[in-house]
C-alpha cells in the first residue's frame, strides 16, 4: 500500500471537534489498514508522536434503489481515533472559535 492510500480523510463533526481539546483526531481509513500502519503514516507525514489508536468499523447504510422499496447495502467504513502526545497538533483540522 502506498503512503497516502491509508488515510482517506479527516472526519469533521461536532463530536470530533469537541475531541480536539483532548488532543484526539478522527480519520476515515482504508479497511485493510492496521493501527500500526496508521501510526507510521502519521509519523512520516506530519512528524507527530501517537500515544493511542482506537479503531471501529462502521456498518454500511441502506441505499434505496430506484422508485421501488428495494434496498441494497452500502460499503463498510473504518474509523480511527488517534490521540497525540501532549503539546502536539495537526494542522489538517482547526477549531474555529
C-alpha positions, 0 to 999 in steps of 0.5 A: 500500500502506498503512503497516502492510500491509508488515510482517506480523510479527516472526519469533521463533526461536532463530536470530533471537534469537541475531541480536539481539546483532548488532543484526539483526531478522527480519520476515515481509513482504508479497511485493510489498514492496521493501527500500526500502519496508521501510526507510521503514516502519521509519523512520516507525514506530519512528524507527530508522536501517537500515544493511542489508536482506537479503531471501529468499523462502521456498518454500511447504510441502506441505499434505496434503489430506484422508485421501488422499496428495494434496498441494497447495502452500502460499503463498510467504513473504518474509523480511527481515533488517534490521540497525540502526545501532549503539546502536539497538533495537526494542522489538517483540522482547526477549531474555529472559535 
